[in-house]
């Protein structure tokens, strides 16, 4: 599994759950889970409680925040590399 994989993605793989199946368990549309996995959205407090309950604590708010922080840092470093690249 990719080092930058979301804790939810890792959990789903470990438990053989599709995106849709996991979303159903936590009570949201699968696109909501997808956005969280990609770091494009933070779960509400209510949704985070549902995620922690469903995963029995395997996926925590702290783990998702750390994942999002890593994604943001990677995006910033890509921008810096692109800015330093010579124009075509």
Secondary structure as a PSIPRED ss2 file (coil, helix, strand):
# PSIPRED VFORMAT (PSIPRED V4.0)

   1 X C   1.000  0.000  0.000
   2 X C   1.000  0.000  0.000
   3 X C   1.000  0.000  0.000
   4 X C   1.000  0.000  0.000
   5 X C   1.000  0.000  0.000
   6 X C   1.000  0.000  0.000
   7 X H   0.000  1.000  0.000
   8 X H   0.000  1.000  0.000
   9 X H   0.000  1.000  0.000
  10 X H   0.000  1.000  0.000
  11 X H   0.000  1.000  0.000
  12 X H   0.000  1.000  0.000
  13 X H   0.000  1.000  0.000
  14 X H   0.000  1.000  0.000
  15 X C   1.000  0.000  0.000
  16 X C   1.000  0.000  0.000
  17 X C   1.000  0.000  0.000
  18 X C   1.000  0.000  0.000
  19 X H   0.000  1.000  0.000
  20 X H   0.000  1.000  0.000
  21 X H   0.000  1.000  0.000
  22 X H   0.000  1.000  0.000
  23 X H   0.000  1.000  0.000
  24 X H   0.000  1.000  0.000
  25 X H   0.000  1.000  0.000
  26 X H   0.000  1.000  0.000
  27 X C   1.000  0.000  0.000
  28 X C   1.000  0.000  0.000
  29 X C   1.000  0.000  0.000
  30 X H   0.000  1.000  0.000
  31 X H   0.000  1.000  0.000
  32 X H   0.000  1.000  0.000
  33 X H   0.000  1.000  0.000
  34 X H   0.000  1.000  0.000
  35 X H   0.000  1.000  0.000
  36 X H   0.000  1.000  0.000
  37 X H   0.000  1.000  0.000
  38 X C   1.000  0.000  0.000
  39 X C   1.000  0.000  0.000
  40 X C   1.000  0.000  0.000
  41 X C   1.000  0.000  0.000
  42 X C   1.000  0.000  0.000
  43 X C   1.000  0.000  0.000
  44 X C   1.000  0.000  0.000
  45 X H   0.000  1.000  0.000
  46 X H   0.000  1.000  0.000
  47 X H   0.000  1.000  0.000
  48 X H   0.000  1.000  0.000
  49 X H   0.000  1.000  0.000
  50 X H   0.000  1.000  0.000
  51 X H   0.000  1.000  0.000
  52 X H   0.000  1.000  0.000
  53 X H   0.000  1.000  0.000
  54 X H   0.000  1.000  0.000
  55 X C   1.000  0.000  0.000
  56 X C   1.000  0.000  0.000
  57 X C   1.000  0.000  0.000
  58 X C   1.000  0.000  0.000
  59 X C   1.000  0.000  0.000
  60 X C   1.000  0.000  0.000
  61 X H   0.000  1.000  0.000
  62 X H   0.000  1.000  0.000
  63 X H   0.000  1.000  0.000
  64 X H   0.000  1.000  0.000
  65 X H   0.000  1.000  0.000
  66 X H   0.000  1.000  0.000
  67 X H   0.000  1.000  0.000
  68 X H   0.000  1.000  0.000
  69 X H   0.000  1.000  0.000
  70 X H   0.000  1.000  0.000
  71 X H   0.000  1.000  0.000
  72 X H   0.000  1.000  0.000
  73 X H   0.000  1.000  0.000
  74 X H   0.000  1.000  0.000
  75 X H   0.000  1.000  0.000
  76 X H   0.000  1.000  0.000
  77 X H   0.000  1.000  0.000
  78 X H   0.000  1.000  0.000
  79 X H   0.000  1.000  0.000
  80 X H   0.000  1.000  0.000
  81 X H   0.000  1.000  0.000
  82 X H   0.000  1.000  0.000
  83 X H   0.000  1.000  0.000
  84 X H   0.000  1.000  0.000
  85 X C   1.000  0.000  0.000
  86 X C   1.000  0.000  0.000
  87 X C   1.000  0.000  0.000
  88 X C   1.000  0.000  0.000
